[in-house]
Amino acid sequence: MTTKPISEQEFIEMAKRCSDEIKELRATIDRLRPKADAYDSVCIILGLLPRRSESFGEDLAWKLDRRIDELKKAKAPVPTDAELATE
């Protein structure tokens, strides 16, 4: 099966939707965090869960927003799947 490359505008729109969804999910997490923290605290007190670590992952929404801005400014070619895999 062959796939046709997407246009720059399609890529920008897709990346923007991805970024928006990530931000929306973060807002949902922020609303639910107090309940989850309370649950975890009760479980820790009862000895049901180990203490959780505080670590940070890669900020994908920020990277998408930055790339969208770069593409809009430079009208750069849309990266191929192979190029995206190496970033």
Secondary structure, 3 states (H helix, E strand, C coil): CCCCCCCHHHHHHHHHHHHHHHHHHHHHHHHHHHHHHHHHHHHHHHCCCCCCCCCCCCCHHHHHHHHHHHHHHHCCCCCCHHHHHHC
